[in-house]
Amino acid sequence: PHKDVVVPTYWKAEPSSSNQANSQKRDDHATRETELLLFFAGDVRMGDERLTREGGYRQSREVYSGGMRQAFSRMVRDARANKSRADLVQRMSFSRRADDATYERANFCLAVSGDGWGNRLMKAFLHNCVPLIAAPCVVQPFELQLPLHTMSKRVSDMDMMDLPEKLSAVPQQRLMAMRQRMSRVRDAFVWSAGGLAYRYTLLALCTRAVELRGHLKADHTRGERGCAHLAAQLPYASERTRTPQWFSTALVEAIRALQAERRAAMSNRSWSKMLLP
């Protein structure tokens, strides 16, 4: 965590400026109430529902997404059985058009991990659905560059017991404010021409270089200092790495100590020794 950079996966999407009609639709969505509380589309892997290639049945995959997908699936199943809530939607089939439309109808969209990199945080931002990050101890794309805590919510497995009640208690005014911020930084998750993912990545690399080296080589030639010139061009961007609120004190102290060690090694020209076993 002291030197890595976390960026979004590629997802085919156009920047806001390329389609004014869609951009206006997202802006309208940011300021109106939606009909669904929470939406998730994706695999769950519950118990013996799927055959393996060898012909045997899978065992329950609680480790898959840390059990968060399974917990949500049980919650939806119980709600349907009790007919207690109709605003929780789970879709296990994959239809991009149908999923996109449902993202836009929901207040929150579950952003969980799986066996590898997830794309649900990016999809939530692209469709202005507040991401419900269910990936404990996992840094999200650009979480160190953006105030992600003002545009999303994090949940743990302990929150799943009464999650619908907690989400329903979020004031509509706060939801709209979160979606308006999301609308401003949407293009940070777009790699296509006109998107800002590349520029946010440059900022992330710049801040890491300053933290690990102490300064940039180009500072004295350009008359610039640090990464302020990059951050100034990007919505909600910070010229310094942000510290997520969920980072523990011990983790923050370890990160700072490792970065200080690297800076000292760089200043003494002994950085190559740090790379040896």
GIWO-V890100 format. One record per residue. N is the residue number from 0. RES is the residue in one small letter. OMEGA is omega in radians with two decimals (none if undefined). Layout:
BEGIN
((N & RES & OMEGA) (N & RES & OMEGA))
END
This chain:
BEGIN
((0 & p & -3.11) (1 & h & -3.09) (2 & k & -3.10) (3 & d & 3.04) (4 & v & -3.11) (5 & v & -3.08) (6 & v & -3.13) (7 & p & 2.95) (8 & t & 3.11) (9 & y & 3.06) (10 & w & -3.06) (11 & k & -3.12) (12 & a & 3.12) (13 & e & 3.06) (14 & p & -3.10) (15 & s & -3.06) (16 & s & -3.05) (17 & s & -3.10) (18 & n & -3.07) (19 & q & -3.13) (20 & a & 3.11) (21 & n & 3.11) (22 & s & 3.11) (23 & q & 3.11) (24 & k & 3.11) (25 & r & 3.10) (26 & d & 3.10) (27 & d & -3.14) (28 & h & -3.09) (29 & a & -3.05) (30 & t & 3.13) (31 & r & 3.11) (32 & e & 3.12) (33 & t & -3.01) (34 & e & -3.12) (35 & l & 3.12) (36 & l & -3.01) (37 & l & -3.10) (38 & f & 3.01) (39 & f & 3.05) (40 & a & 3.11) (41 & g & -3.12) (42 & d & -3.14) (43 & v & -3.13) (44 & r & 3.12) (45 & m & 2.99) (46 & g & -3.03) (47 & d & -3.05) (48 & e & -3.03) (49 & r & 3.07) (50 & l & 3.03) (51 & t & 3.12) (52 & r & -3.13) (53 & e & 3.11) (54 & g & 3.11) (55 & g & -3.13) (56 & y & 3.07) (57 & r & 2.96) (58 & q & 3.12) (59 & s & -3.06) (60 & r & 3.13) (61 & e & -3.13) (62 & v & 3.13) (63 & y & -3.07) (64 & s & 3.11) (65 & g & 3.14) (66 & g & -3.07) (67 & m & 3.12) (68 & r & -3.12) (69 & q & 3.13) (70 & a & 3.12) (71 & f & -3.14) (72 & s & 3.10) (73 & r & 3.14) (74 & m & 3.12) (75 & v & -3.14) (76 & r & 3.14) (77 & d & 3.14) (78 & a & 3.11) (79 & r & -3.12) (80 & a & -3.13) (81 & n & -3.08) (82 & k & -3.07) (83 & s & -3.11) (84 & r & 3.06) (85 & a & -3.07) (86 & d & 3.02) (87 & l & -3.05) (88 & v & 3.05) (89 & q & 3.12) (90 & r & -3.12) (91 & m & 3.05) (92 & s & -3.08) (93 & f & 3.05) (94 & s & -3.02) (95 & r & -3.09) (96 & r & -3.14) (97 & a & 3.14) (98 & d & -3.13) (99 & d & -3.13) (100 & a & -3.12) (101 & t & 3.05) (102 & y & -3.07) (103 & e & 3.13) (104 & r & -3.02) (105 & a & 3.03) (106 & n & -3.10) (107 & f & 3.07) (108 & c & -3.07) (109 & l & 3.11) (110 & a & -3.05) (111 & v & 3.03) (112 & s & 3.06) (113 & g & 3.08) (114 & d & -3.10) (115 & g & -3.14) (116 & w & 3.09) (117 & g & 3.11) (118 & n & -3.01) (119 & r & 3.05) (120 & l & 3.13) (121 & m & -3.14) (122 & k & 3.12) (123 & a & 3.12) (124 & f & -3.12) (125 & l & -3.09) (126 & h & 3.05) (127 & n & 3.05) (128 & c & -3.03) (129 & v & -3.11) (130 & p & 3.05) (131 & l & -2.99) (132 & i & 3.14) (133 & a & -3.12) (134 & a & -3.06) (135 & p & 3.06) (136 & c & 3.10) (137 & v & 3.10) (138 & v & -3.10) (139 & q & 3.12) (140 & p & 3.11) (141 & f & 3.09) (142 & e & 3.14) (143 & l & 3.11) (144 & q & -3.07) (145 & l & 3.04) (146 & p & -2.99) (147 & l & -3.12) (148 & h & 3.11) (149 & t & -3.09) (150 & m & -3.10) (151 & s & 3.03) (152 & k & 3.06) (153 & r & 3.12) (154 & v & 3.06) (155 & s & 3.13) (156 & d & 3.12) (157 & m & -3.13) (158 & d & -3.00) (159 & m & -3.08) (160 & m & -3.11) (161 & d & -3.07) (162 & l & -3.14) (163 & p & -3.14) (164 & e & 3.13) (165 & k & -3.12) (166 & l & 3.13) (167 & s & -3.11) (168 & a & 3.12) (169 & v & -3.11) (170 & p & -3.14) (171 & q & 3.13) (172 & q & 3.11) (173 & r & 3.11) (174 & l & -3.13) (175 & m & 3.11) (176 & a & 3.11) (177 & m & -3.11) (178 & r & 3.09) (179 & q & 3.07) (180 & r & 3.12) (181 & m & -3.13) (182 & s & -3.13) (183 & r & -3.08) (184 & v & -3.11) (185 & r & -3.03) (186 & d & 3.03) (187 & a & -3.10) (188 & f & -3.13) (189 & v & 3.13) (190 & w & -3.11) (191 & s & 3.14) (192 & a & -3.10) (193 & g & 3.08) (194 & g & -3.06) (195 & l & -3.09) (196 & a & -3.13) (197 & y & -3.09) (198 & r & 3.05) (199 & y & 3.10) (200 & t & 3.07) (201 & l & 3.11) (202 & l & 3.14) (203 & a & 3.12) (204 & l & 3.13) (205 & c & -3.12) (206 & t & 3.10) (207 & r & 3.14) (208 & a & 3.13) (209 & v & -3.12) (210 & e & -3.05) (211 & l & -3.11) (212 & r & -3.11) (213 & g & 3.12) (214 & h & 3.10) (215 & l & 3.11) (216 & k & -3.04) (217 & a & -3.06) (218 & d & -3.04) (219 & h & -3.12) (220 & t & -3.10) (221 & r & -3.09) (222 & g & -3.14) (223 & e & -3.13) (224 & r & 3.09) (225 & g & -2.99) (226 & c & -3.07) (227 & a & -3.10) (228 & h & 3.09) (229 & l & -3.11) (230 & a & -3.08) (231 & a & -3.08) (232 & q & -3.01) (233 & l & -3.13) (234 & p & 3.05) (235 & y & -3.10) (236 & a & 3.11) (237 & s & 3.12) (238 & e & 3.07) (239 & r & 3.11) (240 & t & 3.09) (241 & r & 3.06) (242 & t & 3.14) (243 & p & -3.09) (244 & q & -3.08) (245 & w & 3.07) (246 & f & 3.10) (247 & s & 3.11) (248 & t & -3.14) (249 & a & 3.13) (250 & l & 3.14) (251 & v & -3.14) (252 & e & 3.13) (253 & a & 3.12) (254 & i & -3.12) (255 & r & 3.14) (256 & a & 3.14) (257 & l & 3.11) (258 & q & 3.11) (259 & a & 3.10) (260 & e & 3.13) (261 & r & 3.12) (262 & r & 3.13) (263 & a & 3.12) (264 & a & 3.13) (265 & m & -3.12) (266 & s & 3.12) (267 & n & -3.12) (268 & r & -3.13) (269 & s & -3.07) (270 & w & -3.10) (271 & s & 3.13) (272 & k & -3.12) (273 & m & -3.11) (274 & l & -3.13) (275 & l & 3.12) (276 & p & none))
END
